[in-house]
Amino acid sequence: MPETHGNMFKIRQAVGAIVSRDNHLLLVHKTKINTQTGTETIDGEWDFVKGGIEESDESPRHAILRELQEETGSTDFLIIKQFDEKIHFEFPEKMKKKIGYDRQETTMFLVEFTGANCDLAPVDKEIADLQFILEKEVGDKLTHEDTRSFFMKNLSQQSTKRQDGKMCDK
């Protein structure tokens, strides 16, 4: 869902999820991107589940549940919280022309995976692999600095415990 500011630039509204399970966080390995002319192969990027908000999405919460299903093949997720802070970044010049956006603003969620790991399989052709990584190792594996900074700032202050005090998974 693009947002245009003045005729200056278009902002892509997106959502992302920090998915937890037993002191591990889910990362996806993205090897393709959707452009205005089709799908293009890219160097692999490790990231949290993320994607654009579509016009058919009723809300950011609806959008993240759809993205989780597309990128993992599962609907076994429980949203713990929506972060107040968003990830903001500008696309490189070459990418701007390919995707039709200048910037992105990503609403992030903390999510619990409640299913079985063996049921995870990407539906989206952009995703080549999914891995649960030890929480303490995630910062080193993330490709993008803006995501790493968000993670370090928000997860160092945020426990992956549910509000009722129980661990995300038993």
PyMOL commands that set and color helices and strands:
alter all, ss='L'
color gray80, all
select helices_A, chain A and resi 60-72+93-99+117-119+135-141+145-155
alter helices_A, ss='H'
color red, helices_A
select strands_A, chain A and resi 2-5+9-21+24-35+38-47+49-52+77-90+103-113+127-134
alter strands_A, ss='S'
color yellow, strands_A
deselect
rebuild
show_as cartoon
